[in-house]
Amino acid sequence: MADLIGLAILFLILALIAYVLGAKGVAGFSMVIAKWLVLIFIILAILAFIF
C-alpha cells in the first residue's frame, strides 16, 4: 500500500513540474492520476483496518 502513496506523490511532483513548464494538459492528467491513487490508498487502508 505504501507504493500507492509513493506513486501519488510522484504524479503530484510531475504535475507541478509540468504546470511550471507550461504543459497544462499533462499537469491536469497527472493530477487526476494522483487523486485516484490517493483515493484507492484510502479505501484499501480503511479495508485493511476493518478486516
C-alpha atoms as one frame of an Amber mdcrd trajectory, in Angstrom:
protein
   0.000   0.000   0.000   2.906   2.363   0.590   3.682   2.109  -3.120   0.375
   3.811  -3.914   1.278   6.841  -1.824   4.735   6.910  -3.397   3.204   6.870
  -6.865   0.686   9.552  -5.914   3.498  11.804  -4.689   5.460  11.103  -7.873
   2.490  12.080 -10.067   1.896  15.182  -7.936   5.507  16.294  -8.429   5.235
  15.507 -12.148   2.075  17.599 -12.347   3.717  20.547 -10.591   6.762  20.415
 -12.875   4.581  20.098 -15.978   2.463  23.064 -14.848   5.527  25.224 -14.288
   6.871  24.288 -17.721   3.551  25.146 -19.358   2.235  21.673 -20.180  -1.156
  22.145 -18.575  -2.698  19.080 -20.242  -0.047  16.778 -18.803  -0.330  18.516
 -15.430  -4.082  18.009 -15.310  -3.832  14.377 -16.296  -1.130  13.749 -13.682
  -3.278  15.364 -11.001  -6.197  13.104 -11.924  -3.975  10.032 -11.625  -2.584
  11.240  -8.287  -6.102  11.863  -6.983  -7.257   8.362  -7.913  -4.173   6.762
  -6.366  -4.788   8.580  -3.085  -8.454   7.555  -3.101  -7.543   3.912  -3.755
  -4.962   4.070  -0.969  -7.509   5.459   1.498 -10.088   2.808   0.594  -7.538
  -0.001   0.930  -6.256   1.407   4.226  -9.794   1.512   5.642 -10.474  -2.044
   4.461  -7.196  -3.249   5.976  -8.039  -1.548   9.245 -11.525  -3.084   9.381
 -10.527  -6.621   8.385
